[in-house]
Amino acid sequence: MNIVYSKNKVPIRLTEERWVHITEEHNEIAGYYFEVLEVISDPEAIYKGKEGECIAVRPVEEGKYLIIIYREISKEDGFIITAFMTKRIKYLERKQKLWP
């Protein structure tokens, strides 16, 4: 298990179980383990999800974005829900921007 700190200084966990789940559902993420962690600590932007989760975004190459969805349970704990790549980012721009 690895822990990285969000922009709110909340420790966010990425467990082995969650990583296996993410890579089984989104096999294009398999080689991006450390990038997934970096997006939490150094995103381009963070948006608010429908259920209170955070959606961190950062480009990984021209026209391709890495999206990490995570939850901050408290000031002392949080976890990654899922991660995926997308070329379509316009839908995020309609959501409430939390950072910057």
C-alpha positions, 0 to 999 in steps of 0.5 A: 500500500502506498500513501500520497497527500492530496492538496488538502494535506489528507493522506490518500491510500492506494491499496494493492486490492484497489490497484488490481481492481483498477488495472483489471477494469482499465488495463491501459492504466497498468504502467501508470502506477506512480503517475496515478499517485502523482496526480493526487499530489500534483493535479492540473485541477480537482473537481467535485464528484456527484457523491462528494468524491474528488476528481483529480486530472492531469494530462499524460500526453497530447490530448490524453488525460489521467483521471483519478477519483478519490475520497477524503473520509476525514483529515486523516484518511482517504482512498483512491476509488478508481483511475482511467484515461480519457481524451474527453475532458469537457464533461469535467469542466461543467463540474464544480472546480475545487482546485485551483 
